[in-house]
């Protein structure tokens, strides 16, 4: 085979941004430097192509000539203020179905950690063929949360997603081959934290109420969890600090069927949206499923139905 060569490319034309049935975005790229990759006219065999996003010069992801990828998801993630959106949803309060329109402020994640890779092996070009079809797939798992209050105003100061017994890895360095996903991340840690008091670097902690919420996204390493993950919010009421959490596992209730007591598995390389989190100031509740259990303080375990 020919020696390996590398080049940097950038998007020149966005062809499509995906639809409800076809989630792929498509674009053309051009080489960013004076010279890009070229075929060797004297070579008659096939070619292997590997690609990563974002550019390796950012220092967050690397790619070797043989397609080996190394990337790092940070354990502490910073959010940025963004646009607003409105959602009308139905949820249950004390047995009654209520429709609420909530205005969410969207806090954007750092998309430089939305890693993607691509691989095309044993590609034999036809005469003068210029198009190299590369399909990029996510090398991260993402969680989007929509949060508002059921009653009083709440000041959120910190969010965490974690593995309570450190059995699952969520942040840190992971290794894989371009176009695939890692099977483990032994050098990673078991939690991701968002300091809500440092949105945009300087903003105070956001406040939510019944009609004003927030939407934010966190990234984790692209490895499927084996045990229940936990989501944890810290809030402030005057000088008092409150922490509550939920373990993401199926209830032992018979409504969970054969999944009773099992962890909810989050497939690697996917994005999960957990919407309409309602956080009462006294006792928090979650309404992402037909039946729910309540948030509690202290160290009691809590489960939800999915």
C-alpha positions, 0 to 999 in steps of 0.5 A, a space after each residue: 500500500 502507499 504511504 499514509 498522507 493527511 490533509 485538513 478539510 473544511 465544509 464548503 457547501 451544506 447540501 442538507 441538514 436532515 429531515 424527520 425521516 433522514 437525520 443525516 446532514 450532508 455537505 461538501 468539503 474542500 481542502 483548507 491548505 494549499 494542497 489536499 490529498 491526490 491519487 497516485 497515478 502509479 498505484 493501482 490498489 485500493 485506499 483507506 480513508 479516515 477522518 475526525 471532527 473537529 480539527 486535530 489542531 484543537 488538541 481535543 481529538 487525534 487520529 493516527 495514520 492507521 485510523 486510531 483515535 484518541 479523544 477527551 470529554 471533560 469532567 467539568 463542562 461549561 455552558 453558553 447562553 443561547 436563544 429561547 424556545 417555547 414548549 406546550 406540554 401536558 403533565 400531571 399535578 395531584 392527579 390532574 392533567 395540566 397543559 403548560 407553555 414554558 419558555 426555555 432559555 437554551 444554554 448551548 454546550 461546547 460543540 468542539 466536544 461533539 466528536 465525530 469520526 469516519 472511515 472508508 476502507 479498501 476504496 478503489 477509485 474509478 478513473 478520475 473519480 474525485 468524490 470520496 463518500 465519508 459518513 461521519 458518526 458520533 463519538 460521544 453520548 449526549 443528554 439534553 435536559 429541559 428543566 422548570 419549576 412546578 411552584 416556587 422559583 428555584 436557583 440552580 447552582 450545579 448539575 451532575 450526571 454520575 455513576 454512583 459506584 464508579 462502575 461506569 465511565 462518563 468523562 475523560 480520555 477514550 480510544 477507538 478506531 475511526 468509524 467505530 465506537 470504544 468498548 471501554 474507557 478505562 482512563 475516564 472518570 465517573 461523573 460530569 459536572 456543570 457549574 451553573 454559576 459560571 454560564 458564559 464564564 461570568 453569569 450568575 446561576 439561572 433561576 427557573 419558575 413555572 413558566 421560565 425554564 432552561 435547556 442544556 446538554 452535556 456530553 459523555 464518553 461513548 460507552 454504554 453504561 452497565 449500572 444505573 446512572 444518576 442525575 443530581 441537581 443542587 439548588 440554593 434557597 437563600 443561604 440554604 443549599 439543597 441537593 436531590 437526585 434520581 437514579 435512572 433505573 426501572 422501578 421494581 413496580 410490575 409496570 416495568 415488566 421484565 425490566 424491573 429494577 434494571 438500569 436504563 441503558 443509554 446506547 453509545 453515540 446517541 443523544 437522549 432528551 429528558 424533557 419537562 423536568 419539574 422541580 418543586 421547591 419542596 419536593 421535586 418530581 420528574 414527568 418524562 414517563 407515564 408514571 413517576 416516582 418523586 424526588 427526595 432529599 438526603 440519601 434515599 434511593 429514587 427510581 423512575 419509570 421509563 
